[in-house]
Amino acid sequence: MGKREKEIKLINYLSYGLGDFLGAGAFALTAAWLLYFLTTFCGLTAVEAGSIFAIARVVDAVAAPTMGYITDNFHKTKLGRRFGRRKFFILAAIPLVLVYTLIWVDGFGYWYYLLTYIIFELVYSMVLIPYDTLAAEMSNDYKIRSKFTGARMFIAQASAVFAAFIPGRLVETLGKDDPLTFLYSGIIFTVIFIIVLALLYKNTWERPFDEIPEEKLVDKRTFLQNVQKVYLDLFSTLRVKTFRHHLGMYLGGYLSQDVFNAVFTYFVVFALMKSAVVASNLLAFMFMLQIIGVWIAMTITIKLNPAPAYRTAISLFILGIAGFIVLEFTGMTNSLPLLFVMIGIAGLGRGGLNYIPWNNYAFIPDVDEALTGQRREGVFAGVMSLVRKGTQALAVFLVGAILDASGFVSGQETQPDSVVNTIIFILLFGTLFFLIGGLIVSFRYKLTKENHVTLLAEIERLKNGGSKKSVTPESRQVFEQLTGWTYEKSWGNNPVGYENYVNYKNKKNDEKELIS
């Protein structure tokens, strides 16, 4: 197992970043093309295709938090000790990602596509939840974690370029009516997934075992108590003030993109009356500009902190979306250069919206440790994975249902005016609704690089046996501002999380017995 003081080299940043090729690459290909593939080549209605995403999220509501719990505790097993409590699952997933190819095979019915998608989503959780914990485990340093997140987001945007670009090139080669376009795309991505997972496993490390706090509850739990622990820990994350604000910003940035991704191909094909190749080219250009957007957001975040960078990114995305609508209603959509300008502006904003929440997330376990006295990266990774995939599923399902209700006809080259108007409405108002919500929440987000240093120093003091009575006014203010609890209730003196909940309840019962 690697140690915290291990020198971090370029290969470590690169390998860590490449891990999100599975997350962002699969996510981008699925979000941009799967609904279109299922309704165009597989004979599914928009509602049927959308329901596949929704049902998979129900399954994931159990799988994601369970995987978070397992990875937090897997070091207690022989396999966890040998391969890592997080990295074991990355290694095990290498052969399992082959299922991704099966999603893109045409000629089957609804139940085939539902089953293959659910299986892939389980494998996806098996990788992404332990992966999401690694930046926080590999370093405590604010700038190093930001660089890890930056590497992740640069690779993520590059993988999204592939996700948009490859189908378009295959359409040009095979023709717009050949479903093999998407099968070949799935095969290409599957091969890449296998390579990057191997690099991720080889060139990253975890928190040393001796730095993992041992549970104070040593009694064996029943099955029902373990289930209670998983979901009590899951919902307890919402009791951390900074995490609630982080989720608000995350949802604002990602739900807006999910809606945009789900409807944009339809917007280009049916509203702008362009080909799927044009849609692919626009998406590829947007994802290329997202790489620059990540660099801009990372620079602003390191120099000015996350909230100002987030508001800059939202403004750019709004400007790009509004530009598309203006072009549509002014009849200027025949100008391809203007379309590329607008998608480029949107891409700059989207790059920032992708980077900033995941940069923020790397510091959330530190705030949680200040409150609970525990390291619960896996719990938060489970919540983030569930939310991340849940937002996509919700967006795709709602877009599919609304399109179906407006009169969308599967497999047709043109759609009624009611469908076209609905597509435009979703693109504009569906995205703006979530962007404005995220913008409002960003003004309440208070975690900065300065107070993060103060937070870590106070945590270290408490770990070394320091008295809570000796806290400085600055440390008290930071603890209370970031956790949302009074300082006296911090460091495990509260019912947040299963372990603290049981200890807190037992303590209260003991106090009642003494009084009686």
Kinemage of the C-alpha trace (Angstrom):
@kinemage 1
@onewidth
@group {chain A} dominant
@subgroup {mainchain}
@vectorlist {calphas} color= white
{ca met a 1} P 0.000 0.000 0.000
{ca gly a 2} L 1.213 3.498 -0.835
{ca lys a 3} L 1.873 6.052 1.872
{ca arg a 4} L 0.668 9.603 2.149
{ca glu a 5} L 4.203 11.072 1.966
{ca lys a 6} L 4.898 9.279 -1.304
{ca glu a 7} L 6.095 11.634 -4.030
{ca ile a 8} L 3.336 12.466 -6.505
{ca lys a 9} L 4.545 12.290 -10.100
{ca leu a 10} L 2.989 13.096 -13.449
{ca ile a 11} L 2.028 9.441 -13.972
{ca asn a 12} L 0.013 9.546 -10.725
{ca tyr a 13} L -1.918 12.630 -11.800
{ca leu a 14} L -2.417 11.179 -15.274
{ca ser a 15} L -3.526 7.736 -14.095
{ca tyr a 16} L -5.914 9.215 -11.549
{ca gly a 17} L -7.374 11.512 -14.193
{ca leu a 18} L -7.743 8.674 -16.685
{ca gly a 19} L -9.990 6.888 -14.201
{ca asp a 20} L -12.800 9.279 -15.059
{ca phe a 21} L -12.728 8.106 -18.661
{ca leu a 22} L -15.102 5.432 -17.414
{ca gly a 23} L -17.153 7.974 -15.490
{ca ala a 24} L -17.302 10.894 -17.902
{ca gly a 25} L -16.751 8.977 -21.144
{ca ala a 26} L -19.485 6.426 -20.571
{ca phe a 27} L -21.641 9.155 -19.064
{ca ala a 28} L -21.213 11.437 -22.083
{ca leu a 29} L -21.801 8.722 -24.686
{ca thr a 30} L -24.859 7.482 -22.823
{ca ala a 31} L -26.296 10.931 -22.167
{ca ala a 32} L -25.787 12.210 -25.704
{ca trp a 33} L -26.703 9.119 -27.735
{ca leu a 34} L -28.406 6.262 -25.846
{ca leu a 35} L -31.906 7.762 -25.814
{ca tyr a 36} L -31.518 8.587 -29.518
{ca phe a 37} L -30.170 5.069 -30.263
{ca leu a 38} L -33.004 3.305 -28.439
{ca thr a 39} L -35.762 5.373 -30.044
{ca thr a 40} L -34.237 5.406 -33.540
{ca phe a 41} L -32.827 1.895 -34.011
{ca cys a 42} L -34.343 -0.322 -31.331
{ca gly a 43} L -38.032 0.483 -31.710
{ca leu a 44} L -38.526 1.746 -28.153
{ca thr a 45} L -40.818 4.653 -27.430
{ca ala a 46} L -39.372 7.722 -25.715
{ca val a 47} L -41.101 6.727 -22.471
{ca glu a 48} L -39.790 3.138 -22.628
{ca ala a 49} L -36.251 4.345 -23.293
{ca gly a 50} L -36.465 6.924 -20.506
{ca ser a 51} L -37.857 4.363 -18.054
{ca ile a 52} L -34.694 2.256 -18.448
{ca phe a 53} L -32.691 5.076 -16.880
{ca ala a 54} L -35.258 5.584 -14.126
{ca ile a 55} L -35.503 1.893 -13.151
{ca ala a 56} L -31.721 1.585 -13.064
{ca arg a 57} L -31.677 4.432 -10.529
{ca val a 58} L -34.034 2.541 -8.245
{ca val a 59} L -31.603 -0.370 -8.266
{ca asp a 60} L -28.740 2.044 -7.683
{ca ala a 61} L -30.517 3.526 -4.663
{ca val a 62} L -29.588 0.261 -2.960
{ca ala a 63} L -26.288 -0.464 -4.734
{ca ala a 64} L -24.541 2.918 -4.363
{ca pro a 65} L -24.786 3.393 -0.581
{ca thr a 66} L -24.103 -0.295 -0.051
{ca met a 67} L -20.915 -0.039 -2.109
{ca gly a 68} L -19.901 3.039 -0.111
{ca tyr a 69} L -20.346 1.105 3.124
{ca ile a 70} L -18.439 -1.903 1.775
{ca thr a 71} L -15.433 0.127 0.618
{ca asp a 72} L -15.240 1.983 3.930
{ca asn a 73} L -14.986 -1.359 5.748
{ca phe a 74} L -13.316 -3.674 3.210
{ca his a 75} L -9.880 -3.243 4.822
{ca lys a 76} L -11.117 -5.607 7.554
{ca thr a 77} L -11.043 -8.484 5.050
{ca lys a 78} L -8.071 -10.416 3.653
{ca leu a 79} L -8.800 -9.222 0.121
{ca gly a 80} L -9.009 -5.620 1.317
{ca arg a 81} L -5.687 -5.936 3.146
{ca arg a 82} L -4.005 -7.370 0.068
{ca phe a 83} L -5.487 -5.309 -2.755
{ca gly a 84} L -6.844 -2.227 -0.958
{ca arg a 85} L -10.268 -1.451 0.440
{ca arg a 86} L -10.972 0.822 -2.547
{ca lys a 87} L -8.706 -0.514 -5.279
{ca phe a 88} L -9.838 -4.125 -5.042
{ca phe a 89} L -13.088 -3.159 -6.727
{ca ile a 90} L -11.296 -1.226 -9.463
{ca leu a 91} L -9.241 -4.341 -10.207
{ca ala a 92} L -12.285 -6.632 -10.132
{ca ala a 93} L -14.195 -4.384 -12.542
{ca ile a 94} L -11.661 -4.708 -15.374
{ca pro a 95} L -13.258 -7.812 -16.956
{ca leu a 96} L -16.782 -6.766 -15.987
{ca val a 97} L -16.823 -3.567 -18.074
{ca leu a 98} L -17.222 -5.739 -21.175
{ca val a 99} L -20.965 -5.501 -20.530
{ca tyr a 100} L -20.859 -1.891 -21.804
{ca thr a 101} L -20.586 -3.168 -25.378
{ca leu a 102} L -23.792 -5.191 -24.998
{ca ile a 103} L -25.833 -2.047 -24.387
{ca trp a 104} L -25.267 -0.919 -27.972
{ca val a 105} L -26.447 -4.057 -29.800
{ca asp a 106} L -29.652 -3.461 -31.779
{ca gly a 107} L -32.428 -5.956 -32.524
{ca phe a 108} L -33.480 -6.863 -28.997
{ca gly a 109} L -36.477 -5.896 -26.889
{ca tyr a 110} L -37.096 -3.647 -23.916
{ca trp a 111} L -36.099 -6.182 -21.266
{ca tyr a 112} L -32.713 -6.849 -22.871
{ca tyr a 113} L -31.789 -3.165 -22.833
{ca leu a 114} L -33.076 -2.736 -19.286
{ca leu a 115} L -31.061 -5.708 -17.980
{ca thr a 116} L -27.787 -4.840 -19.728
{ca tyr a 117} L -28.031 -1.217 -18.629
{ca ile a 118} L -28.671 -2.173 -14.992
{ca ile a 119} L -25.698 -4.563 -15.001
{ca phe a 120} L -23.426 -1.872 -16.410
{ca glu a 121} L -24.646 0.643 -13.844
{ca leu a 122} L -23.755 -1.783 -11.055
{ca val a 123} L -20.249 -2.136 -12.495
{ca tyr a 124} L -20.110 1.652 -12.868
{ca ser a 125} L -20.882 2.073 -9.142
{ca met a 126} L -18.333 -0.597 -8.318
{ca val a 127} L -15.643 1.595 -9.914
{ca leu a 128} L -16.776 5.177 -9.392
{ca ile a 129} L -17.499 5.007 -5.669
{ca pro a 130} L -14.019 3.850 -4.617
{ca tyr a 131} L -12.502 6.068 -7.326
{ca asp a 132} L -14.228 9.153 -5.935
{ca thr a 133} L -12.480 8.664 -2.578
{ca leu a 134} L -8.914 8.521 -3.892
{ca ala a 135} L -8.088 12.241 -4.191
{ca ala a 136} L -8.946 12.785 -0.530
{ca glu a 137} L -6.963 9.669 0.448
{ca met a 138} L -3.819 10.417 -1.566
{ca ser a 139} L -3.192 13.914 -0.144
{ca asn a 140} L -4.394 16.451 2.418
{ca asp a 141} L -2.927 19.411 0.560
{ca tyr a 142} L -5.495 21.828 -0.946
{ca lys a 143} L -3.465 22.563 -4.104
{ca ile a 144} L -2.532 18.920 -4.717
{ca arg a 145} L -6.138 17.811 -4.387
{ca ser a 146} L -7.170 20.610 -6.753
{ca lys a 147} L -4.565 19.368 -9.243
{ca phe a 148} L -5.874 15.815 -8.945
{ca thr a 149} L -9.369 17.112 -9.626
{ca gly a 150} L -8.023 19.208 -12.489
{ca ala a 151} L -6.334 16.152 -14.030
{ca arg a 152} L -9.580 14.232 -13.625
{ca met a 153} L -11.644 16.936 -15.279
{ca phe a 154} L -9.194 17.461 -18.163
{ca ile a 155} L -9.384 13.758 -18.962
{ca ala a 156} L -13.138 13.766 -18.407
{ca gln a 157} L -13.626 16.498 -20.993
{ca ala a 158} L -11.284 14.767 -23.429
{ca ser a 159} L -13.278 11.556 -23.046
{ca ala a 160} L -16.457 13.513 -23.687
{ca val a 161} L -14.912 14.790 -26.936
{ca phe a 162} L -14.419 11.174 -27.994
{ca ala a 163} L -17.991 10.356 -26.956
{ca ala a 164} L -19.334 13.062 -29.235
{ca phe a 165} L -16.814 12.754 -32.066
{ca ile a 166} L -16.579 8.998 -32.644
{ca pro a 167} L -20.283 8.346 -33.412
{ca gly a 168} L -20.266 11.190 -35.942
{ca arg a 169} L -17.275 9.792 -37.792
{ca leu a 170} L -18.836 6.338 -37.838
{ca val a 171} L -22.098 7.795 -39.152
{ca glu a 172} L -20.144 9.368 -42.012
{ca thr a 173} L -18.498 6.012 -42.753
{ca leu a 174} L -21.410 3.625 -42.291
{ca gly a 175} L -24.355 5.909 -43.047
{ca lys a 176} L -26.941 7.470 -40.776
{ca asp a 177} L -29.200 4.409 -40.838
{ca asp a 178} L -26.652 1.839 -39.640
{ca pro a 179} L -26.908 0.918 -35.921
{ca leu a 180} L -23.389 -0.554 -36.051
{ca thr a 181} L -22.244 3.045 -35.603
{ca phe a 182} L -23.130 2.802 -31.939
{ca leu a 183} L -21.962 -0.789 -31.454
{ca tyr a 184} L -18.495 0.105 -32.725
{ca ser a 185} L -18.499 3.163 -30.447
{ca gly a 186} L -19.326 0.925 -27.502
{ca ile a 187} L -16.510 -1.498 -28.370
{ca ile a 188} L -13.960 1.325 -28.683
{ca phe a 189} L -14.934 2.745 -25.316
{ca thr a 190} L -14.893 -0.672 -23.641
{ca val a 191} L -11.291 -1.268 -24.720
{ca ile a 192} L -10.319 2.158 -23.386
{ca phe a 193} L -12.086 1.431 -20.080
{ca ile a 194} L -10.020 -1.723 -19.561
{ca ile a 195} L -6.738 0.123 -20.201
{ca val a 196} L -7.480 3.090 -17.926
{ca leu a 197} L -8.700 0.888 -15.063
{ca ala a 198} L -5.416 -1.018 -15.169
{ca leu a 199} L -3.442 2.256 -15.025
{ca leu a 200} L -5.657 3.584 -12.236
{ca tyr a 201} L -5.066 0.488 -10.128
{ca lys a 202} L -1.309 0.508 -10.694
{ca asn a 203} L -0.528 4.202 -10.103
{ca thr a 204} L -2.756 5.341 -7.242
{ca trp a 205} L -2.816 4.552 -3.535
{ca glu a 206} L -5.067 4.783 -0.498
{ca arg a 207} L -4.934 6.108 3.028
{ca pro a 208} L -2.585 3.915 5.126
{ca phe a 209} L -4.464 1.408 7.267
{ca asp a 210} L -3.064 2.866 10.484
{ca glu a 211} L -4.707 6.212 9.631
{ca ile a 212} L -8.202 4.712 9.339
{ca pro a 213} L -10.088 5.364 12.606
{ca glu a 214} L -11.358 2.166 14.171
{ca glu a 215} L -15.030 1.881 14.988
{ca lys a 216} L -15.810 2.412 18.635
{ca leu a 217} L -18.711 -0.027 18.346
{ca val a 218} L -17.122 -3.452 18.507
{ca asp a 219} L -20.244 -5.569 18.959
{ca lys a 220} L -21.306 -7.558 15.921
{ca arg a 221} L -24.314 -6.089 14.161
{ca thr a 222} L -27.271 -8.008 12.842
{ca phe a 223} L -28.207 -7.850 9.168
{ca leu a 224} L -30.965 -5.317 9.889
{ca gln a 225} L -28.554 -3.192 11.913
{ca asn a 226} L -26.124 -3.193 8.993
{ca val a 227} L -28.935 -2.081 6.674
{ca gln a 228} L -29.836 0.619 9.188
{ca lys a 229} L -26.207 1.738 9.290
{ca val a 230} L -25.958 2.038 5.502
{ca tyr a 231} L -28.995 4.256 5.144
{ca leu a 232} L -28.573 6.181 8.374
{ca asp a 233} L -25.038 7.060 7.243
{ca leu a 234} L -26.376 7.912 3.782
{ca phe a 235} L -28.926 10.426 4.998
{ca ser a 236} L -26.644 11.733 7.736
{ca thr a 237} L -24.489 13.363 5.063
{ca leu a 238} L -27.264 15.918 4.594
{ca arg a 239} L -26.707 17.097 8.166
{ca val a 240} L -23.329 18.537 7.136
{ca lys a 241} L -23.998 22.134 6.120
{ca thr a 242} L -21.190 22.446 3.567
{ca phe a 243} L -22.242 19.197 1.904
{ca arg a 244} L -25.818 20.457 1.488
{ca his a 245} L -24.544 23.568 -0.229
{ca his a 246} L -22.156 21.495 -2.307
{ca leu a 247} L -25.057 19.292 -3.451
{ca gly a 248} L -27.060 22.362 -4.430
{ca met a 249} L -24.228 23.609 -6.622
{ca tyr a 250} L -23.616 20.133 -8.001
{ca leu a 251} L -27.259 19.618 -8.914
{ca gly a 252} L -27.495 23.049 -10.499
{ca gly a 253} L -24.468 22.394 -12.686
{ca tyr a 254} L -25.080 18.763 -13.564
{ca leu a 255} L -28.878 18.634 -13.895
{ca ser a 256} L -28.703 21.547 -16.322
{ca gln a 257} L -26.131 19.620 -18.366
{ca asp a 258} L -28.130 16.397 -18.165
{ca val a 259} L -31.202 18.136 -19.580
{ca phe a 260} L -29.081 19.787 -22.266
{ca asn a 261} L -27.382 16.493 -23.201
{ca ala a 262} L -30.660 14.586 -23.378
{ca val a 263} L -32.362 17.072 -25.690
{ca phe a 264} L -29.532 18.617 -27.721
{ca thr a 265} L -29.289 15.924 -30.413
{ca tyr a 266} L -33.054 16.182 -30.915
{ca phe a 267} L -32.731 19.985 -31.043
{ca val a 268} L -30.125 19.822 -33.826
{ca val a 269} L -31.874 17.107 -35.848
{ca phe a 270} L -35.512 18.207 -35.533
{ca ala a 271} L -35.441 21.933 -34.647
{ca leu a 272} L -32.370 23.072 -36.589
{ca met a 273} L -33.006 20.434 -39.313
{ca lys a 274} L -29.350 19.381 -39.366
{ca ser a 275} L -27.893 15.870 -39.582
{ca ala a 276} L -26.684 13.676 -36.733
{ca val a 277} L -23.169 14.327 -38.039
{ca val a 278} L -23.613 18.076 -37.400
{ca ala a 279} L -24.887 17.262 -33.909
{ca ser a 280} L -21.815 15.103 -33.328
{ca asn a 281} L -19.467 17.850 -34.564
{ca leu a 282} L -21.127 20.483 -32.367
{ca leu a 283} L -20.957 18.247 -29.317
{ca ala a 284} L -17.323 17.373 -30.016
{ca phe a 285} L -16.437 21.074 -30.305
{ca met a 286} L -18.332 21.829 -27.099
{ca phe a 287} L -16.429 19.130 -25.217
{ca met a 288} L -13.131 20.438 -26.608
{ca leu a 289} L -13.945 23.886 -25.245
{ca gln a 290} L -14.871 22.288 -21.929
{ca ile a 291} L -11.190 21.354 -21.546
{ca ile a 292} L -10.313 25.057 -21.700
{ca gly a 293} L -13.227 25.729 -19.349
{ca val a 294} L -11.710 23.347 -16.798
{ca trp a 295} L -8.390 25.201 -16.960
{ca ile a 296} L -10.147 28.562 -16.490
{ca ala a 297} L -12.173 27.244 -13.557
{ca met a 298} L -9.138 25.612 -11.921
{ca thr a 299} L -7.174 28.853 -12.189
{ca ile a 300} L -9.976 30.946 -10.678
{ca thr a 301} L -10.611 28.347 -7.966
{ca ile a 302} L -6.987 28.260 -6.822
{ca lys a 303} L -6.631 32.047 -6.905
{ca leu a 304} L -10.098 33.219 -5.791
{ca asn a 305} L -11.846 30.103 -4.367
{ca pro a 306} L -14.671 27.929 -5.760
{ca ala a 307} L -17.813 30.082 -5.502
{ca pro a 308} L -16.635 32.935 -7.818
{ca ala a 309} L -15.385 30.364 -10.348
{ca tyr a 310} L -18.748 28.576 -10.243
{ca arg a 311} L -20.693 31.776 -10.919
{ca thr a 312} L -18.421 32.585 -13.871
{ca ala a 313} L -19.051 29.127 -15.343
{ca ile a 314} L -22.821 29.399 -14.948
{ca ser a 315} L -22.861 32.786 -16.684
{ca leu a 316} L -21.034 31.357 -19.709
{ca phe a 317} L -23.339 28.340 -19.996
{ca ile a 318} L -26.426 30.567 -19.800
{ca leu a 319} L -24.994 32.834 -22.500
{ca gly a 320} L -24.403 29.893 -24.848
{ca ile a 321} L -27.909 28.456 -24.384
{ca ala a 322} L -29.553 31.831 -24.842
{ca gly a 323} L -27.509 32.314 -28.024
{ca phe a 324} L -28.937 29.113 -29.543
{ca ile a 325} L -32.488 30.220 -28.878
{ca val a 326} L -31.814 33.660 -30.365
{ca leu a 327} L -30.400 32.048 -33.506
{ca glu a 328} L -33.440 29.769 -33.785
{ca phe a 329} L -35.989 32.568 -33.514
{ca thr a 330} L -34.074 34.967 -35.775
{ca gly a 331} L -33.701 32.348 -38.498
{ca met a 332} L -29.889 32.420 -38.397
{ca thr a 333} L -29.383 28.720 -37.757
{ca asn a 334} L -28.051 28.158 -41.285
{ca ser a 335} L -24.844 29.866 -40.175
{ca leu a 336} L -22.699 26.991 -38.920
{ca pro a 337} L -19.974 29.355 -37.599
{ca leu a 338} L -22.511 31.030 -35.296
{ca leu a 339} L -23.691 27.635 -34.056
{ca phe a 340} L -20.103 26.724 -33.215
{ca val a 341} L -19.588 30.056 -31.423
{ca met a 342} L -22.603 29.454 -29.184
{ca ile a 343} L -21.745 25.833 -28.450
{ca gly a 344} L -18.175 26.948 -27.692
{ca ile a 345} L -19.342 29.525 -25.139
{ca ala a 346} L -21.581 26.908 -23.542
{ca gly a 347} L -18.624 24.504 -23.460
{ca leu a 348} L -16.434 26.985 -21.577
{ca gly a 349} L -19.117 27.237 -18.918
{ca arg a 350} L -19.765 23.508 -18.770
{ca gly a 351} L -16.081 22.772 -18.212
{ca gly a 352} L -16.176 24.884 -15.078
{ca leu a 353} L -19.427 23.328 -13.908
{ca asn a 354} L -17.849 19.894 -14.248
{ca tyr a 355} L -14.644 20.786 -12.424
{ca ile a 356} L -15.810 22.902 -9.493
{ca pro a 357} L -18.247 20.527 -7.741
{ca trp a 358} L -15.764 17.643 -7.916
{ca asn a 359} L -12.995 19.900 -6.651
{ca asn a 360} L -15.253 20.910 -3.759
{ca tyr a 361} L -16.181 17.304 -3.069
{ca ala a 362} L -12.562 16.329 -2.336
{ca phe a 363} L -12.689 18.520 0.804
{ca ile a 364} L -16.103 17.460 2.121
{ca pro a 365} L -14.763 14.421 4.084
{ca asp a 366} L -12.554 16.827 6.060
{ca val a 367} L -15.592 18.874 7.100
{ca asp a 368} L -17.400 15.663 7.982
{ca glu a 369} L -14.439 14.519 10.085
{ca ala a 370} L -14.610 17.793 12.012
{ca leu a 371} L -18.234 17.016 12.803
{ca thr a 372} L -18.211 13.235 13.302
{ca gly a 373} L -14.602 12.441 14.190
{ca gln a 374} L -14.640 9.775 11.458
{ca arg a 375} L -13.323 9.342 7.912
{ca arg a 376} L -16.346 8.491 5.753
{ca glu a 377} L -15.131 9.035 2.188
{ca gly a 378} L -16.982 5.937 1.015
{ca val a 379} L -20.306 7.140 2.393
{ca phe a 380} L -20.003 10.463 0.583
{ca ala a 381} L -18.793 8.756 -2.588
{ca gly a 382} L -21.898 6.556 -2.462
{ca val a 383} L -24.152 9.575 -2.133
{ca met a 384} L -22.369 11.404 -4.951
{ca ser a 385} L -22.566 8.394 -7.259
{ca leu a 386} L -26.260 7.959 -6.503
{ca val a 387} L -26.967 11.645 -7.085
{ca arg a 388} L -24.777 11.800 -10.178
{ca lys a 389} L -26.507 8.931 -11.943
{ca gly a 390} L -29.889 9.780 -10.503
{ca thr a 391} L -29.815 13.256 -12.021
{ca gln a 392} L -29.005 11.854 -15.435
{ca ala a 393} L -31.786 9.278 -15.166
{ca leu a 394} L -34.294 11.873 -14.016
{ca ala a 395} L -33.362 14.231 -16.823
{ca val a 396} L -33.510 11.557 -19.525
{ca phe a 397} L -36.782 10.107 -18.228
{ca leu a 398} L -38.471 13.514 -17.995
{ca val a 399} L -37.248 14.537 -21.432
{ca gly a 400} L -38.497 11.241 -22.878
{ca ala a 401} L -41.876 11.520 -21.145
{ca ile a 402} L -42.383 15.147 -22.213
{ca leu a 403} L -41.390 14.388 -25.805
{ca asp a 404} L -43.757 11.422 -25.880
{ca ala a 405} L -46.604 13.552 -24.514
{ca ser a 406} L -45.947 16.222 -27.144
{ca gly a 407} L -46.434 13.708 -29.972
{ca phe a 408} L -42.914 12.410 -30.647
{ca val a 409} L -42.914 9.565 -33.198
{ca ser a 410} L -40.091 7.019 -32.863
{ca gly a 411} L -37.939 6.428 -35.966
{ca gln a 412} L -39.230 9.407 -37.999
{ca glu a 413} L -36.913 11.875 -39.781
{ca thr a 414} L -39.203 14.826 -39.028
{ca gln a 415} L -41.445 15.604 -36.074
{ca pro a 416} L -44.659 17.648 -35.630
{ca asp a 417} L -44.405 21.336 -34.717
{ca ser a 418} L -45.629 20.530 -31.197
{ca val a 419} L -42.574 18.300 -30.684
{ca val a 420} L -40.159 20.876 -32.096
{ca asn a 421} L -41.579 23.602 -29.834
{ca thr a 422} L -41.315 21.268 -26.856
{ca ile a 423} L -37.667 20.525 -27.649
{ca ile a 424} L -36.868 24.262 -27.765
{ca phe a 425} L -38.758 24.841 -24.499
{ca ile a 426} L -36.826 22.062 -22.724
{ca leu a 427} L -33.470 23.282 -24.018
{ca leu a 428} L -34.086 26.816 -22.768
{ca phe a 429} L -36.148 26.606 -19.591
{ca gly a 430} L -35.140 23.111 -18.485
{ca thr a 431} L -31.499 24.139 -18.303
{ca leu a 432} L -32.014 27.677 -16.968
{ca phe a 433} L -34.168 26.475 -14.071
{ca phe a 434} L -31.347 24.386 -12.610
{ca leu a 435} L -28.602 26.878 -13.458
{ca ile a 436} L -30.326 29.665 -11.577
{ca gly a 437} L -30.897 27.365 -8.604
{ca gly a 438} L -27.208 26.493 -8.462
{ca leu a 439} L -26.270 30.162 -8.786
{ca ile a 440} L -28.379 31.064 -5.746
{ca val a 441} L -26.857 28.282 -3.614
{ca ser a 442} L -23.299 29.295 -4.539
{ca phe a 443} L -23.626 32.477 -2.488
{ca arg a 444} L -23.994 30.301 0.639
{ca tyr a 445} L -20.984 28.061 -0.010
{ca lys a 446} L -18.233 29.080 2.457
{ca leu a 447} L -15.457 26.477 2.124
{ca thr a 448} L -12.273 28.249 0.970
{ca lys a 449} L -8.602 27.330 0.845
{ca glu a 450} L -7.974 29.617 3.839
{ca asn a 451} L -10.546 28.141 6.196
{ca his a 452} L -9.672 24.632 4.998
{ca val a 453} L -6.160 25.112 6.417
{ca thr a 454} L -7.690 26.232 9.723
{ca leu a 455} L -10.047 23.262 9.699
{ca leu a 456} L -7.233 20.713 9.183
{ca ala a 457} L -5.073 22.309 11.880
{ca glu a 458} L -7.873 22.061 14.443
{ca ile a 459} L -8.643 18.451 13.449
{ca glu a 460} L -4.968 17.561 13.910
{ca arg a 461} L -4.918 19.270 17.313
{ca leu a 462} L -7.947 17.275 18.460
{ca lys a 463} L -6.454 14.033 17.127
{ca asn a 464} L -3.367 14.675 19.233
{ca gly a 465} L -5.472 14.924 22.390
{ca gly a 466} L -6.001 18.680 22.456
{ca ser a 467} L -8.807 19.969 24.656
{ca lys a 468} L -11.893 21.430 23.020
{ca lys a 469} L -11.813 24.082 25.741
{ca ser a 470} L -8.581 25.419 24.249
{ca val a 471} L -10.031 26.145 20.809
{ca thr a 472} L -9.183 29.506 19.257
{ca pro a 473} L -12.033 31.851 18.208
{ca glu a 474} L -10.988 31.430 14.557
{ca ser a 475} L -11.113 27.641 14.678
{ca arg a 476} L -14.434 27.681 16.478
{ca gln a 477} L -15.912 29.977 13.823
{ca val a 478} L -14.621 27.805 10.952
{ca phe a 479} L -15.949 24.592 12.526
{ca glu a 480} L -19.375 26.112 13.088
{ca gln a 481} L -19.536 27.847 9.702
{ca leu a 482} L -18.643 24.713 7.742
{ca thr a 483} L -20.413 22.002 9.758
{ca gly a 484} L -23.545 23.970 10.683
{ca trp a 485} L -23.250 22.766 14.297
{ca thr a 486} L -21.953 24.471 17.419
{ca tyr a 487} L -18.337 23.704 18.218
{ca glu a 488} L -19.309 21.865 21.396
{ca lys a 489} L -21.356 19.433 19.286
{ca ser a 490} L -18.474 18.751 16.873
{ca trp a 491} L -15.874 15.969 16.881
{ca gly a 492} L -18.387 13.169 17.402
{ca asn a 493} L -20.423 14.736 20.188
{ca asn a 494} L -23.603 14.437 18.123
{ca pro a 495} L -25.916 11.827 16.559
{ca val a 496} L -24.606 12.272 12.988
{ca gly a 497} L -23.877 8.883 11.406
{ca tyr a 498} L -24.689 5.417 12.695
{ca glu a 499} L -21.797 5.059 15.133
{ca asn a 500} L -22.308 8.481 16.692
{ca tyr a 501} L -26.069 7.936 16.722
{ca val a 502} L -25.744 4.727 18.769
{ca asn a 503} L -23.142 6.223 21.125
{ca tyr a 504} L -25.184 9.405 21.547
{ca lys a 505} L -28.359 7.435 22.275
{ca asn a 506} L -26.579 5.206 24.803
{ca lys a 507} L -25.092 8.249 26.497
{ca lys a 508} L -28.514 9.878 26.819
{ca asn a 509} L -29.973 6.644 28.225
{ca asp a 510} L -27.163 6.433 30.780
{ca glu a 511} L -27.828 10.030 31.824
{ca lys a 512} L -31.532 9.277 32.322
{ca glu a 513} L -30.713 6.242 34.456
{ca leu a 514} L -28.404 8.319 36.647
{ca ile a 515} L -31.087 10.950 37.126
{ca ser a 516} L -33.714 8.336 37.985
